[in-house]
Amino acid sequence: MLTAKQIVEKGLLKLEHTKGKPAQIGYDLSLKQVNQIGDPNGRDGVYYRHQIGKVLKDRTELTTYTPYPLVSLEGAHGWLLYPGTYDITFNEGCKIPGNLVGLIRQRSSLLRNGTILHSSVFDPGFETEFMGTVMVVNETIFIEENARVAQIYFHECDEVDELYDGQWMHDKQRNK
């Protein structure tokens, strides 16, 4: 695994908007935006193709995303999150070369409060201005805007034959 110093020196993170900071291993990521996944009125917001015999291949259809409002609580600005699933965006982006893979984990303060981040593998070649992942809230929690909520760390791997160029590159899926 790479140290924070190595991550910064190799330019793996885009830190122009960072509110995060170096950690012992990896780099702390800060919360920029929260969107609720699914219909806020409790209806099923997941997009399904209801055609018998057809299988959705090579693309992930987006669920319904509802921007979650910032609130003020005791002088702090942030999000009052109720149990549910949220799409979160960090202030930090990334540019991963062909010989590294990135993983994101929640900080212990979230885990101890019943909130879990689920992150996919950040593949070699992936690049975006603002990384994101999914957060599952099990107990109501208030998270301040720009709070350090996650940590990204990198593992070295053999150089891959083909770099990532999928639907999430440069966050183009949401920027349609």
Beta strands, then each sheet from edge to edge (+ up, - down):
strand 1: 13-14
strand 2: 27-37
strand 3: 65-67
strand 4: 71-73
strand 5: 76-81
strand 6: 84-90
strand 7: 93-95
strand 8: 100-106
strand 9: 115-118
strand 10: 127-128
strand 11: 132-137
strand 12: 141-144
strand 13: 148-156
sheet 1: 1+ 7- 10+
sheet 2: 3+ 2- 6+ 11- 9+
sheet 3: 3+ 2- 13+ 8-
sheet 4: 4+ 5- 12+
end
